[in-house]
Amino acid sequence: MENKIITGIQNPEPNIEFIRKQDVIKLFQVSPAVFDRWQRKDSGYYRPDFPKKIKQGSNYVVYVRSEIKAYMQKLIDERDNQTEQGGNDD
């Protein structure tokens, strides 16, 4: 059997996983209200760089697990950079 290359698709990610909104909230250890504020552009807590949700239905939202993990790593890296620069906001 011959392998064919499909034009325009290069090395698609074979292990994409979705994670439910409730599980993302648990990972960040925040309340659902705080989590929702992170998503709302009119909120003082809005996080424009937070991974975008994927609606699976009218009341079912998921996120891409790798994007959530990358965002968490970004927060850790920002914290570490602040620590190295002498910033301590405890």
PyMOL CGO cylinders between C-alpha atoms (Angstrom):
from pymol import cmd
from pymol.cgo import CYLINDER

trace = [
    CYLINDER, 0.00, 0.00, 0.00, 1.40, 3.37, -1.03, 0.3, 1, 1, 1, 1, 1, 1,
    CYLINDER, 1.40, 3.37, -1.03, 1.40, 6.37, 1.33, 0.3, 1, 1, 1, 1, 1, 1,
    CYLINDER, 1.40, 6.37, 1.33, 0.01, 9.48, -0.32, 0.3, 1, 1, 1, 1, 1, 1,
    CYLINDER, 0.01, 9.48, -0.32, 0.67, 13.05, 0.76, 0.3, 1, 1, 1, 1, 1, 1,
    CYLINDER, 0.67, 13.05, 0.76, -2.40, 15.26, 0.84, 0.3, 1, 1, 1, 1, 1, 1,
    CYLINDER, -2.40, 15.26, 0.84, -1.61, 18.74, -0.47, 0.3, 1, 1, 1, 1, 1, 1,
    CYLINDER, -1.61, 18.74, -0.47, -1.92, 21.44, 2.19, 0.3, 1, 1, 1, 1, 1, 1,
    CYLINDER, -1.92, 21.44, 2.19, -1.79, 19.06, 5.16, 0.3, 1, 1, 1, 1, 1, 1,
    CYLINDER, -1.79, 19.06, 5.16, 1.61, 18.45, 6.66, 0.3, 1, 1, 1, 1, 1, 1,
    CYLINDER, 1.61, 18.45, 6.66, 2.12, 16.21, 9.66, 0.3, 1, 1, 1, 1, 1, 1,
    CYLINDER, 2.12, 16.21, 9.66, -1.29, 16.65, 11.33, 0.3, 1, 1, 1, 1, 1, 1,
    CYLINDER, -1.29, 16.65, 11.33, -1.29, 16.38, 15.13, 0.3, 1, 1, 1, 1, 1, 1,
    CYLINDER, -1.29, 16.38, 15.13, -2.37, 12.80, 15.86, 0.3, 1, 1, 1, 1, 1, 1,
    CYLINDER, -2.37, 12.80, 15.86, -2.87, 13.19, 19.61, 0.3, 1, 1, 1, 1, 1, 1,
    CYLINDER, -2.87, 13.19, 19.61, -5.21, 16.15, 19.96, 0.3, 1, 1, 1, 1, 1, 1,
    CYLINDER, -5.21, 16.15, 19.96, -7.25, 15.83, 23.13, 0.3, 1, 1, 1, 1, 1, 1,
    CYLINDER, -7.25, 15.83, 23.13, -10.10, 17.93, 24.40, 0.3, 1, 1, 1, 1, 1, 1,
    CYLINDER, -10.10, 17.93, 24.40, -10.63, 18.76, 28.04, 0.3, 1, 1, 1, 1, 1, 1,
    CYLINDER, -10.63, 18.76, 28.04, -13.98, 19.78, 29.48, 0.3, 1, 1, 1, 1, 1, 1,
    CYLINDER, -13.98, 19.78, 29.48, -14.48, 23.26, 30.87, 0.3, 1, 1, 1, 1, 1, 1,
    CYLINDER, -14.48, 23.26, 30.87, -15.13, 21.85, 34.36, 0.3, 1, 1, 1, 1, 1, 1,
    CYLINDER, -15.13, 21.85, 34.36, -11.78, 20.07, 34.28, 0.3, 1, 1, 1, 1, 1, 1,
    CYLINDER, -11.78, 20.07, 34.28, -9.95, 23.22, 33.18, 0.3, 1, 1, 1, 1, 1, 1,
    CYLINDER, -9.95, 23.22, 33.18, -11.54, 25.08, 36.10, 0.3, 1, 1, 1, 1, 1, 1,
    CYLINDER, -11.54, 25.08, 36.10, -10.26, 22.36, 38.45, 0.3, 1, 1, 1, 1, 1, 1,
    CYLINDER, -10.26, 22.36, 38.45, -6.75, 22.61, 36.98, 0.3, 1, 1, 1, 1, 1, 1,
    CYLINDER, -6.75, 22.61, 36.98, -6.62, 26.34, 37.66, 0.3, 1, 1, 1, 1, 1, 1,
    CYLINDER, -6.62, 26.34, 37.66, -8.31, 25.96, 41.06, 0.3, 1, 1, 1, 1, 1, 1,
    CYLINDER, -8.31, 25.96, 41.06, -10.65, 28.89, 40.55, 0.3, 1, 1, 1, 1, 1, 1,
    CYLINDER, -10.65, 28.89, 40.55, -14.39, 29.25, 40.81, 0.3, 1, 1, 1, 1, 1, 1,
    CYLINDER, -14.39, 29.25, 40.81, -16.55, 28.98, 37.68, 0.3, 1, 1, 1, 1, 1, 1,
    CYLINDER, -16.55, 28.98, 37.68, -17.40, 32.69, 38.08, 0.3, 1, 1, 1, 1, 1, 1,
    CYLINDER, -17.40, 32.69, 38.08, -13.73, 33.72, 38.03, 0.3, 1, 1, 1, 1, 1, 1,
    CYLINDER, -13.73, 33.72, 38.03, -13.06, 31.44, 35.07, 0.3, 1, 1, 1, 1, 1, 1,
    CYLINDER, -13.06, 31.44, 35.07, -15.94, 33.01, 33.15, 0.3, 1, 1, 1, 1, 1, 1,
    CYLINDER, -15.94, 33.01, 33.15, -14.57, 36.50, 33.93, 0.3, 1, 1, 1, 1, 1, 1,
    CYLINDER, -14.57, 36.50, 33.93, -11.28, 35.50, 32.30, 0.3, 1, 1, 1, 1, 1, 1,
    CYLINDER, -11.28, 35.50, 32.30, -13.23, 34.84, 29.09, 0.3, 1, 1, 1, 1, 1, 1,
    CYLINDER, -13.23, 34.84, 29.09, -15.35, 38.04, 29.01, 0.3, 1, 1, 1, 1, 1, 1,
    CYLINDER, -15.35, 38.04, 29.01, -13.85, 40.99, 27.16, 0.3, 1, 1, 1, 1, 1, 1,
    CYLINDER, -13.85, 40.99, 27.16, -15.84, 43.46, 29.29, 0.3, 1, 1, 1, 1, 1, 1,
    CYLINDER, -15.84, 43.46, 29.29, -14.35, 42.09, 32.52, 0.3, 1, 1, 1, 1, 1, 1,
    CYLINDER, -14.35, 42.09, 32.52, -11.46, 43.58, 34.44, 0.3, 1, 1, 1, 1, 1, 1,
    CYLINDER, -11.46, 43.58, 34.44, -10.15, 40.01, 34.75, 0.3, 1, 1, 1, 1, 1, 1,
    CYLINDER, -10.15, 40.01, 34.75, -10.19, 39.33, 30.99, 0.3, 1, 1, 1, 1, 1, 1,
    CYLINDER, -10.19, 39.33, 30.99, -7.23, 37.28, 29.75, 0.3, 1, 1, 1, 1, 1, 1,
    CYLINDER, -7.23, 37.28, 29.75, -6.98, 37.82, 25.99, 0.3, 1, 1, 1, 1, 1, 1,
    CYLINDER, -6.98, 37.82, 25.99, -4.23, 35.22, 25.64, 0.3, 1, 1, 1, 1, 1, 1,
    CYLINDER, -4.23, 35.22, 25.64, -6.22, 32.44, 27.31, 0.3, 1, 1, 1, 1, 1, 1,
    CYLINDER, -6.22, 32.44, 27.31, -6.87, 29.50, 24.97, 0.3, 1, 1, 1, 1, 1, 1,
    CYLINDER, -6.87, 29.50, 24.97, -10.10, 29.81, 23.04, 0.3, 1, 1, 1, 1, 1, 1,
    CYLINDER, -10.10, 29.81, 23.04, -13.03, 27.56, 23.84, 0.3, 1, 1, 1, 1, 1, 1,
    CYLINDER, -13.03, 27.56, 23.84, -14.61, 25.14, 21.40, 0.3, 1, 1, 1, 1, 1, 1,
    CYLINDER, -14.61, 25.14, 21.40, -18.39, 24.90, 21.63, 0.3, 1, 1, 1, 1, 1, 1,
    CYLINDER, -18.39, 24.90, 21.63, -19.62, 21.33, 21.25, 0.3, 1, 1, 1, 1, 1, 1,
    CYLINDER, -19.62, 21.33, 21.25, -23.25, 22.25, 21.78, 0.3, 1, 1, 1, 1, 1, 1,
    CYLINDER, -23.25, 22.25, 21.78, -25.38, 24.91, 23.39, 0.3, 1, 1, 1, 1, 1, 1,
    CYLINDER, -25.38, 24.91, 23.39, -24.10, 24.11, 26.90, 0.3, 1, 1, 1, 1, 1, 1,
    CYLINDER, -24.10, 24.11, 26.90, -20.98, 22.04, 26.31, 0.3, 1, 1, 1, 1, 1, 1,
    CYLINDER, -20.98, 22.04, 26.31, -17.55, 23.67, 26.01, 0.3, 1, 1, 1, 1, 1, 1,
    CYLINDER, -17.55, 23.67, 26.01, -14.14, 22.05, 25.64, 0.3, 1, 1, 1, 1, 1, 1,
    CYLINDER, -14.14, 22.05, 25.64, -10.55, 23.27, 25.27, 0.3, 1, 1, 1, 1, 1, 1,
    CYLINDER, -10.55, 23.27, 25.27, -7.52, 21.75, 23.58, 0.3, 1, 1, 1, 1, 1, 1,
    CYLINDER, -7.52, 21.75, 23.58, -5.47, 20.08, 26.32, 0.3, 1, 1, 1, 1, 1, 1,
    CYLINDER, -5.47, 20.08, 26.32, -2.09, 21.03, 24.80, 0.3, 1, 1, 1, 1, 1, 1,
    CYLINDER, -2.09, 21.03, 24.80, -3.13, 24.71, 24.60, 0.3, 1, 1, 1, 1, 1, 1,
    CYLINDER, -3.13, 24.71, 24.60, -4.17, 24.69, 28.27, 0.3, 1, 1, 1, 1, 1, 1,
    CYLINDER, -4.17, 24.69, 28.27, -0.87, 23.07, 29.27, 0.3, 1, 1, 1, 1, 1, 1,
    CYLINDER, -0.87, 23.07, 29.27, 1.08, 25.59, 27.18, 0.3, 1, 1, 1, 1, 1, 1,
    CYLINDER, 1.08, 25.59, 27.18, -0.81, 28.47, 28.83, 0.3, 1, 1, 1, 1, 1, 1,
    CYLINDER, -0.81, 28.47, 28.83, -0.04, 27.10, 32.28, 0.3, 1, 1, 1, 1, 1, 1,
    CYLINDER, -0.04, 27.10, 32.28, 3.64, 26.82, 31.32, 0.3, 1, 1, 1, 1, 1, 1,
    CYLINDER, 3.64, 26.82, 31.32, 3.55, 30.43, 30.08, 0.3, 1, 1, 1, 1, 1, 1,
    CYLINDER, 3.55, 30.43, 30.08, 2.26, 31.56, 33.49, 0.3, 1, 1, 1, 1, 1, 1,
    CYLINDER, 2.26, 31.56, 33.49, 5.06, 29.63, 35.20, 0.3, 1, 1, 1, 1, 1, 1,
    CYLINDER, 5.06, 29.63, 35.20, 7.67, 31.13, 32.87, 0.3, 1, 1, 1, 1, 1, 1,
    CYLINDER, 7.67, 31.13, 32.87, 6.35, 34.66, 33.49, 0.3, 1, 1, 1, 1, 1, 1,
    CYLINDER, 6.35, 34.66, 33.49, 6.51, 34.04, 37.24, 0.3, 1, 1, 1, 1, 1, 1,
    CYLINDER, 6.51, 34.04, 37.24, 10.06, 32.76, 36.97, 0.3, 1, 1, 1, 1, 1, 1,
    CYLINDER, 10.06, 32.76, 36.97, 11.11, 35.75, 34.86, 0.3, 1, 1, 1, 1, 1, 1,
    CYLINDER, 11.11, 35.75, 34.86, 9.66, 38.14, 37.46, 0.3, 1, 1, 1, 1, 1, 1,
    CYLINDER, 9.66, 38.14, 37.46, 11.51, 36.29, 40.22, 0.3, 1, 1, 1, 1, 1, 1,
    CYLINDER, 11.51, 36.29, 40.22, 14.79, 36.55, 38.28, 0.3, 1, 1, 1, 1, 1, 1,
    CYLINDER, 14.79, 36.55, 38.28, 14.23, 40.29, 37.80, 0.3, 1, 1, 1, 1, 1, 1,
    CYLINDER, 14.23, 40.29, 37.80, 13.67, 40.79, 41.51, 0.3, 1, 1, 1, 1, 1, 1,
    CYLINDER, 13.67, 40.79, 41.51, 9.90, 41.19, 41.38, 0.3, 1, 1, 1, 1, 1, 1,
    CYLINDER, 9.90, 41.19, 41.38, 8.02, 39.70, 44.29, 0.3, 1, 1, 1, 1, 1, 1,
    CYLINDER, 8.02, 39.70, 44.29, 4.31, 40.43, 44.45, 0.3, 1, 1, 1, 1, 1, 1,
    CYLINDER, 4.31, 40.43, 44.45, 3.42, 38.23, 47.44, 0.3, 1, 1, 1, 1, 1, 1,
]
cmd.load_cgo(trace, "trace")
